[in-house]
């Protein structure tokens, strides 16, 4: 069954001298338990799409719906590019924060938080504050908080975009491991074709602004995935080239229109 349904979504932001149309007639559907990635040129409306699905922006017209199946669980969890953790809370308190908002008893949320802190390899830093952590460690806290919160759907907006290449690979692998266990429905926004091919079951390629879906790519790689072996697969480079050709054409057309 479809877990996320977007139909003819249009988002226009008031602005001077003229309104800005971020999304125009965008449609996509995600199945239950699917890991889908969205790639597109800068400014094409990827984050706007995610924010609408998260309930942080309102559509001008069209449908953007997330199907709820379990009233006892949070429906959406969001992970942004910055870890979004609170500097005045410890790692353990940050990971447990969503649980506290959801009314989970203190003893239970502390137990759940400790479990996920262990899953992301931060046991020694449970009582540390964000200022004492590297960027990669802070992003691990953000992932642990999202999984501890246990939403039905995980919306991720370039969570590894600001990290160095080595840390990004480590966290991609960590995310894949946790996804294999939980099989949550994930919508993952990224600028990186490489990252989309590494993580996703399907890739939606967006046009330049106003954003719409240009193309859909089914990722053929079996799971679980070996991040190193994956890059030696000839299909990986072929799909990379296919997606890049689409994006390059959009970027070049957008520059011409802007002149």
N, C-alpha and C positions, 0 to 999 in steps of 0.2 A: 504494500500500500504506500501511497505517497505521504511523506511526512511533512515536506515543505512544498507549498504550491504558490507560485508567482505567475500571475496572468496580466499581461498588458499593463505592467506597472509604469507609471509616469510620476516623476517628482520634479517640481519646479520650485526654485528658491527665489523669493522676492529680492531684487537687487537693482542698483542704479548703474548705468542709465536704463538697463533692461533686465527683465527676469532671466535667471539662468536655469535652463532645462538640463537637469543632471541625468535623468533616465527617461527613455521614451519607448513605450511599448515593449518592455522587457518581460520575457516569459521563461520560466524554467520550473522543473519539478525534481525533487529528491525523494528517493525511496527510503523506507525505514532501514536504518543501519548502514546507509551509504556514506562514503567519504568523497565529497565532491569539492573540486577546486575551481576558483574563478580567476582568470588572468585577463589583463587588458592594459591598454596604454594609461599612462599617468593622467589623472583627472577624468577618467571615463565614467566614474560613478560606482566603482566597486564598493567603496566604504559606505556610500549612501545606501546601496542595496542591503548591506549587512545591518546598518543602523535601522532601516525600516523593519527588517525581520526581527530585530532585537526590541522593537517598540520604542526606539529613541527618536525616530523621525516618522512623520505622517505622510502617506502617499497623497499626491494630488489627485490621482485616479488609478483605477486598477485594483488588483488583489495581491496581497502578500500575507500568507497565512501559514502558521505552524500548527499542525494537528496535535492536540493534547490527548494522551492515552491514559495517564496515571495521575489523578488529582492529588495524590500524596507526594508527588515529586515536583521539583521546579521544572518549568517547561524549557527555559532557555538559560544557557550560560554563555558569557561573552569573554573572549580573551583578546585584548588589543595589542598593538605593536609594543607599546610600553607595558611593562608588567602590570601597572595599575595597582600596585600594592601600597599599603599605608605606611609611611615612614615611622609613625609613632607606635606601630604594632610589631611584635616579634614575628618571626617566620610562622611559628605555631598559631599565633593569634590571627595572622593574615589568612592562613589556610582554613581556619575554622570560621572565618568571618561570615561567609555565606550561609553556613549551617546555623549560626546564631540568629541571623535574620529570618531563617525559615523555622525558628522555634525549636530546634533540636536541643535536648537537655545538655548541660555542660559536660557531664562525664562522657556522654556518647560522642559529642562533637570533638572532644579532646582525643578520644580513642581513634576516631576516624581521621582526624588531622595527623596524628602520629603515624598512622598507617601510610597515608599518602606522602608525608615527608620522607618516610623510608623508601617509598616507591621511586621518588625522584632523586634519592641519594643525598639528602640534606640532614640526616640524623644529627650530625655534629653541630648543626647550625639552627636547631629548633628554637633556641632562645636568643638568637642573634637578631639584630635589626637590619632593615634593608641597606642602610648606609655601609654596613660591614660586609656586604655581598657584592660579587661581580655582577655584570649585566646578565650573563648567562644563568647565574644562580638565582637572580631575581625573577627571570623568566620561568625557571623551574618552579618557583613559588607560585607564580600565576597559573601554571599548568596544574600543580597540585591542588590549588584552591578550586579550579574548575572541575576537576575530577571528584574532589571531596564533596562538592555541592551536588553532584550527580544529577545534572539536568537531562532531560530527554534529548535535547538538541544542543550541540556545541557550535557556536558561531565564532570564528577566529579571523581576526583582521591583521594579517601580516605579523604574526606574533614573533617571528624570528628575523624580521627584516633588518633590524639594527645590529644584529650579532655578526661576529667574524665567522668565516667559512667553517672553521673546525667546530666551533660551538654550535653553529646551525646544524651541522650533520649529526652531532651528538643528540641534540634536542629533537630533530626529526626522527631519529631512531627511537628515542624515548617515547615520543608521541605515538609512533606506529605500534610499539609494544603495548602501550596502554589501550590503544584503540582495538587491537586484536582481542583483548580481554573483554572490553565493555561493548564493542560494536555499536557505539553511539552514532547517530546521524550527525555528520559534521559538514559544515560549509566553511571552506578555508579560502580566504582571500590572499593572493600573493602576486607580486610582480615577477616572480621567478618561474620560468617554464620548467627548469630543472626540478625545482621543488614540487611543482604541481604533478609532474610525471612520477616523482618519487612517492608521493603520498596518496594521490587520488585514485578513485575508481573511474571517475569521469572528470573531464575538464571542460568548463564552459569558457569560451573565448569571447570577450566583449569588444564592441566597437569603440571608436573614439566618442567623446561626448557629443550629443546625448547618448548614453549607453544603452545598448541592446545586445542580445546574444547573436553573435555572428555564426558561431560554429560550435559543435559539441564533439568531443573526442572521447571515445571509450578506451581506457588504459588497459592494455592486454596482459600486464605482468601479474603473475600469480602471487598470492600471499601465503605465508609471511614473506617479506621482501628483505633481501640483502642489499644494503645501500651501495656497496662497492660493486658487487656482481651486476647489479642493475645497469650501471653505467657502461658496462662492456657489451650489453645487449644491442645488436644492430637496430632493433626496433626503437630503442631509446633515442638514438641520434636521428632516425628518420622522423619520428613524431616531433622531436624538438624542432627540426627544420620545417615541418609542416605548420606548426603553431607559430613559429617565428615569422614565416612568410606572411601569415595573416596579420600579425601584429605590426610588422614593418609597413605593410600597405596602409594600415589604419593611421599609423603615426605620420607617414609621409603625406597622406591625403589631408590629415588634420592641419599640418603645417601649411599646405597650399591654400586651404580654406581660410586660415588665419591671416594670410598676406593681404 
